[in-house]
Amino acid sequence: MVSLPQVLASNQRIASTLPPGLVAVFVGGTSGVGEYTVKAFARYAVRPRVYIIGRSQESADRIMQECQQLNPGATFDFLQADVSLLVTVDEVCRQLSQRVKTINLLFLTQGTMAFSKTTSEGLPLAFATATHSRLRFILNLLPLIQAASSLRRVVSVLAATCEGPIDLANLPAQGAPLQQWRNQMASIQSLLLAQVSQRAPEVSFVHTVPGIVRGGIMRDAETNVVLVALTKLLMPFLETPPGECGERHVFLATSAVYQGGGVGVPADGVGVGSATSGGLYSVDNKGEASTGPVKVLDGFRVDGTAEKVWEGVVRDMERITNKSGGN
């Protein structure tokens, strides 16, 4: 476990360790983990250029105003978009590529619990935001991340360390119990990130889980009413406070503990984390780079599941966008 004092000490070194002008893209940055991390990042980075992507202009305006007060030298921009749609993801990435030449941090938190809904592109909404949208952002923006001269990192906040079985006949896990859905999405996310990490060893890829965090993902919840109600009841006793949540995720985004092929900020008393096979860090809510998923992910590679998952998701992207899925 990485203690909060260790996290804070590392974050306080960001200004002296990382160069000014870092470019960071926060997808889903208008609530929850994304919002908390944007604010913490603004507190530490020197003259960063931050792009927030989400649905709510009102929330974005509030967050950017607060961040500007924290860091008057920073630049903040908002791109309003429904990132569950791949054609929209492509358009957002096109706009970003016109504005910046490099990206140091891509931070992905988009998600929903609207399990019965389907996007206008024909994908289950929860599956599309957890899987296709994230992979599309990564593949589209990877050249800009690889071109960065210092920090080069992708952080996907989903369900790391919960990796479990995958039903290849039902990749979206439609109709599955919530825990089964979570575990399958965790495995799919880790497999996809590990696949990309093999193509870009100079980029650090982190898949993490936030624990119980107050945010917007439950607003669309339609099922498991008792579980959601119980979570809300217990949240004051179990939740990670917003401030700590933001600090821990900035640590994941900048620390040398998860440096991979890039660089990072030193953390006293914390060794460099061990990546899973495939070059991915699967990290729990206390910053521990778990080796638990290694056996699960290795099994998927041996039996061909990893390749079938990649091919299935890429095939969906090609069908929808009529473009290459990044092969």
C-alpha positions as CSV (number, residue, x, y, z in Angstrom):
1,M,0.0,0.0,0.0
2,V,1.2,3.5,-0.8
3,S,0.3,5.8,2.2
4,L,-1.3,9.1,1.7
5,P,1.7,11.0,3.1
6,Q,3.9,9.2,0.5
7,V,1.4,10.3,-2.2
8,L,1.4,13.9,-1.0
9,A,5.2,14.0,-0.8
10,S,5.5,12.7,-4.4
11,N,2.9,15.1,-5.7
12,Q,4.6,18.1,-4.1
13,R,7.7,17.3,-6.3
14,I,5.8,17.5,-9.6
15,A,6.7,21.2,-10.0
16,S,10.4,20.6,-9.5
17,T,10.6,17.2,-11.4
18,L,8.3,17.5,-14.4
19,P,8.7,20.3,-17.0
20,P,6.3,23.2,-17.2
21,G,3.6,23.1,-19.9
22,L,2.4,19.5,-19.5
23,V,-0.6,18.7,-21.7
24,A,-3.3,16.6,-20.0
25,V,-6.6,15.3,-21.4
26,F,-9.3,14.3,-19.0
27,V,-12.1,12.3,-20.6
28,G,-15.1,12.3,-18.2
29,G,-13.6,15.1,-16.3
30,T,-16.8,16.9,-15.2
31,S,-17.7,14.8,-12.2
32,G,-16.4,12.2,-9.8
33,V,-12.8,10.9,-10.1
34,G,-12.1,13.0,-13.2
35,E,-13.1,16.2,-11.5
36,Y,-11.2,15.5,-8.3
37,T,-8.1,14.6,-10.3
38,V,-8.3,17.7,-12.6
39,K,-8.3,19.9,-9.5
40,A,-5.4,18.1,-7.8
41,F,-3.4,18.2,-11.1
42,A,-4.0,21.9,-11.4
43,R,-2.7,22.4,-7.9
44,Y,0.7,20.9,-8.7
45,A,1.6,21.2,-12.4
46,V,3.4,24.3,-13.7
47,R,1.6,26.1,-16.4
48,P,-0.2,23.0,-17.6
49,R,-2.5,22.9,-20.6
50,V,-5.6,20.9,-19.6
51,Y,-8.4,19.7,-21.8
52,I,-11.6,18.5,-20.1
53,I,-14.0,16.4,-22.2
54,G,-17.5,15.7,-21.0
55,R,-21.2,16.3,-21.4
56,S,-21.9,19.2,-18.9
57,Q,-20.9,22.7,-19.9
58,E,-22.2,24.0,-16.6
59,S,-20.0,21.6,-14.6
60,A,-17.0,22.3,-16.8
61,D,-17.3,26.0,-16.3
62,R,-17.4,25.6,-12.5
63,I,-14.5,23.2,-12.5
64,M,-12.3,25.4,-14.8
65,Q,-13.1,28.5,-12.7
66,E,-12.0,26.7,-9.5
67,C,-8.9,25.3,-11.2
68,Q,-7.9,28.7,-12.6
69,Q,-8.0,30.1,-9.1
70,L,-5.8,27.2,-7.9
71,N,-3.3,27.8,-10.8
72,P,-3.6,31.2,-12.6
73,G,-0.8,30.2,-15.0
74,A,-2.7,27.2,-16.3
75,T,-4.8,27.0,-19.4
76,F,-8.1,25.1,-19.4
77,D,-10.4,24.2,-22.3
78,F,-13.6,22.2,-22.4
79,L,-14.8,20.1,-25.3
80,Q,-18.4,19.2,-24.9
81,A,-19.1,15.7,-26.3
82,D,-21.0,12.5,-25.8
83,V,-18.0,10.2,-25.8
84,S,-20.1,7.0,-25.9
85,L,-20.3,7.6,-29.6
86,L,-17.2,6.6,-31.6
87,V,-17.8,9.1,-34.4
88,T,-17.8,11.8,-31.6
89,V,-14.6,10.4,-30.1
90,D,-12.9,10.7,-33.5
91,E,-14.1,14.3,-33.9
92,V,-12.8,15.2,-30.4
93,C,-9.4,13.6,-31.2
94,R,-9.3,15.5,-34.5
95,Q,-9.8,18.8,-32.7
96,L,-7.2,17.9,-30.1
97,S,-4.7,17.0,-32.8
98,Q,-5.2,20.5,-34.3
99,R,-4.5,22.2,-31.0
100,V,-1.5,20.2,-29.6
101,K,1.5,18.4,-30.9
102,T,2.1,16.2,-27.9
103,I,0.1,14.9,-24.9
104,N,1.7,13.9,-21.6
105,L,-1.3,12.4,-19.9
106,L,-4.5,10.8,-21.1
107,F,-6.9,10.2,-18.2
108,L,-10.0,8.2,-18.8
109,T,-13.0,7.9,-16.5
110,Q,-16.0,7.8,-18.7
111,G,-18.7,5.3,-17.6
112,T,-22.3,4.6,-16.9
113,M,-24.6,2.2,-15.1
114,A,-27.3,2.5,-17.7
115,F,-27.1,-1.2,-18.5
116,S,-30.3,-1.4,-20.6
117,K,-29.5,1.4,-23.0
118,T,-28.0,1.2,-26.4
119,T,-26.1,3.9,-28.3
120,S,-27.2,5.2,-31.6
121,E,-24.3,3.3,-33.1
122,G,-25.8,0.0,-31.9
123,L,-23.5,-0.8,-28.9
124,P,-24.6,-1.4,-25.3
125,L,-24.1,2.0,-23.7
126,A,-22.2,0.7,-20.6
127,F,-20.0,-1.5,-22.7
128,A,-19.3,1.2,-25.2
129,T,-18.2,3.8,-22.6
130,A,-16.1,1.3,-20.6
131,T,-14.4,-0.4,-23.6
132,H,-14.8,1.0,-27.1
133,S,-14.7,4.7,-26.2
134,R,-11.5,4.3,-24.1
135,L,-9.7,2.2,-26.6
136,R,-10.6,4.6,-29.5
137,F,-9.2,7.6,-27.5
138,I,-6.0,5.7,-26.8
139,L,-5.4,4.6,-30.4
140,N,-6.3,8.0,-31.9
141,L,-4.1,9.9,-29.5
142,L,-1.3,7.5,-29.1
143,P,1.0,9.2,-31.6
144,L,0.7,12.4,-29.7
145,I,1.5,10.7,-26.4
146,Q,4.5,8.9,-27.9
147,A,5.8,12.2,-29.2
148,A,5.9,13.8,-25.7
149,S,9.5,14.4,-24.4
150,S,8.8,13.8,-20.7
151,L,5.8,12.2,-19.1
152,R,4.0,9.8,-21.3
153,R,1.1,8.1,-19.5
154,V,-2.4,6.7,-20.0
155,V,-4.6,6.1,-16.9
156,S,-7.9,4.2,-17.2
157,V,-10.0,4.3,-14.1
158,L,-12.3,1.3,-14.1
159,A,-12.0,-2.0,-12.1
160,A,-8.4,-3.0,-12.0
161,T,-7.5,-6.0,-9.7
162,C,-11.1,-7.4,-10.2
163,E,-10.1,-9.3,-13.4
164,G,-12.3,-12.4,-13.9
165,P,-13.7,-14.8,-16.5
166,I,-14.7,-13.6,-19.9
167,D,-17.8,-14.9,-21.8
168,L,-16.7,-14.6,-25.4
169,A,-20.3,-15.3,-26.5
170,N,-21.5,-12.3,-24.5
171,L,-18.6,-9.7,-24.4
172,P,-20.9,-6.9,-23.2
173,A,-22.0,-9.2,-20.3
174,Q,-25.6,-8.2,-21.0
175,G,-27.9,-9.6,-18.3
176,A,-25.0,-10.6,-16.1
177,P,-25.0,-9.8,-12.3
178,L,-23.2,-6.6,-11.5
179,Q,-20.1,-8.3,-10.0
180,Q,-19.7,-10.5,-13.1
181,W,-20.1,-7.6,-15.4
182,R,-17.5,-5.6,-13.4
183,N,-15.0,-8.5,-13.4
184,Q,-15.4,-9.1,-17.2
185,M,-15.0,-5.4,-18.0
186,A,-11.9,-5.4,-15.8
187,S,-10.4,-8.2,-17.7
188,I,-11.3,-6.7,-21.1
189,Q,-9.9,-3.4,-20.1
190,S,-6.6,-4.9,-18.9
191,L,-6.2,-7.0,-22.0
192,L,-6.8,-4.1,-24.3
193,L,-4.4,-1.8,-22.4
194,A,-1.8,-4.5,-22.3
195,Q,-2.1,-5.0,-26.1
196,V,-1.6,-1.3,-26.8
197,S,1.3,-1.2,-24.3
198,Q,3.2,-3.8,-26.3
199,R,2.9,-1.5,-29.3
200,A,4.1,1.5,-27.3
201,P,6.7,0.4,-24.6
202,E,7.7,4.0,-24.2
203,V,4.3,4.9,-22.7
204,S,3.2,3.9,-19.2
205,F,-0.3,2.3,-19.0
206,V,-2.2,2.2,-15.7
207,H,-5.5,0.5,-15.0
208,T,-6.9,1.4,-11.6
209,V,-10.0,1.1,-9.4
210,P,-11.1,4.1,-7.3
211,G,-13.0,2.2,-4.6
212,I,-16.2,3.9,-3.5
213,V,-16.0,7.5,-4.6
214,R,-18.8,10.1,-4.7
215,G,-19.5,10.9,-8.3
216,G,-21.9,10.8,-11.3
217,I,-21.7,7.2,-12.4
218,M,-24.6,6.1,-10.3
219,R,-27.0,8.7,-11.6
220,D,-27.9,6.4,-14.6
221,A,-28.2,3.3,-12.5
222,E,-31.2,1.2,-13.5
223,T,-30.6,-2.2,-11.8
224,N,-29.3,-3.6,-8.6
225,V,-31.3,-1.0,-6.7
226,V,-30.6,-2.6,-3.3
227,L,-26.9,-2.7,-4.0
228,V,-26.8,0.9,-5.1
229,A,-28.9,2.0,-2.0
230,L,-26.6,0.0,0.3
231,T,-23.5,1.6,-1.3
232,K,-24.9,5.1,-0.7
233,L,-25.8,4.2,2.9
234,L,-22.3,2.9,3.6
235,M,-20.5,5.5,1.6
236,P,-19.7,7.9,4.5
237,F,-17.9,5.0,6.2
238,L,-16.1,3.4,3.2
239,E,-15.7,6.1,0.6
240,T,-12.4,7.7,-0.4
241,P,-12.8,11.5,0.3
242,P,-12.7,13.7,-2.9
243,G,-9.5,15.3,-1.9
244,E,-7.7,12.0,-1.2
245,C,-9.1,10.6,-4.4
246,G,-7.7,13.4,-6.5
247,E,-4.3,13.2,-4.8
248,R,-4.0,9.4,-5.3
249,H,-5.0,9.6,-9.0
250,V,-2.5,12.4,-9.6
251,F,0.1,10.1,-8.0
252,L,-0.9,7.3,-10.4
253,A,-0.7,9.8,-13.3
254,T,2.8,11.1,-12.5
255,S,4.7,8.8,-10.1
256,A,7.9,6.9,-11.1
257,V,6.4,3.9,-9.4
258,Y,4.4,3.3,-12.6
259,Q,6.9,4.7,-15.0
260,G,7.1,1.9,-17.6
261,G,9.2,3.3,-20.5
262,G,8.6,6.9,-19.6
263,V,9.6,9.1,-16.6
264,G,7.9,10.0,-13.4
265,V,8.2,11.7,-10.0
266,P,10.2,9.9,-7.3
267,A,8.3,8.6,-4.3
268,D,10.3,8.1,-1.0
269,G,10.0,4.6,0.4
270,V,8.0,3.2,-2.5
271,G,9.7,0.9,-5.0
272,V,9.0,0.8,-8.7
273,G,5.8,-1.2,-9.2
274,S,5.7,-4.5,-11.1
275,A,3.8,-4.4,-14.4
276,T,1.7,-7.4,-15.4
277,S,3.0,-9.4,-18.3
278,G,2.2,-7.2,-21.3
279,G,3.6,-4.0,-19.7
280,L,0.4,-2.9,-17.9
281,Y,0.1,-1.8,-14.2
282,S,-3.1,-3.1,-12.6
283,V,-3.4,-1.0,-9.5
284,D,-5.8,-1.1,-6.5
285,N,-7.4,1.9,-4.8
286,K,-4.4,2.3,-2.4
287,G,-1.8,2.4,-5.2
288,E,-0.6,-1.2,-5.0
289,A,0.5,-2.5,-8.3
290,S,-1.1,-5.9,-8.0
291,T,0.4,-9.1,-9.5
292,G,-2.9,-10.9,-9.0
293,P,-4.2,-10.3,-12.5
294,V,-1.0,-11.7,-14.1
295,K,-2.2,-15.4,-14.0
296,V,-5.6,-14.5,-15.3
297,L,-4.4,-12.3,-18.2
298,D,-1.6,-14.8,-19.1
299,G,-4.3,-17.5,-19.3
300,F,-6.3,-15.4,-21.7
301,R,-3.3,-15.0,-23.9
302,V,-2.5,-18.7,-23.9
303,D,-6.0,-19.8,-24.8
304,G,-6.6,-17.1,-27.4
305,T,-9.1,-15.1,-25.5
306,A,-7.0,-12.0,-25.5
307,E,-6.8,-12.0,-29.3
308,K,-10.5,-12.7,-29.7
309,V,-11.4,-9.8,-27.4
310,W,-9.1,-7.4,-29.3
311,E,-10.5,-8.5,-32.6
312,G,-14.1,-8.2,-31.5
313,V,-13.7,-4.7,-30.2
314,V,-11.7,-3.5,-33.2
315,R,-14.3,-5.1,-35.5
316,D,-17.0,-3.1,-33.8
317,M,-15.0,0.1,-34.2
318,E,-14.3,-0.5,-37.9
319,R,-18.0,-1.3,-38.6
320,I,-19.1,1.9,-36.9
321,T,-16.5,4.3,-38.2
322,N,-15.4,2.6,-41.5
323,K,-11.9,3.4,-40.5
324,S,-9.0,1.3,-39.2
325,G,-9.3,0.3,-35.6
326,G,-5.6,0.8,-35.0
327,N,-4.2,-2.4,-36.4
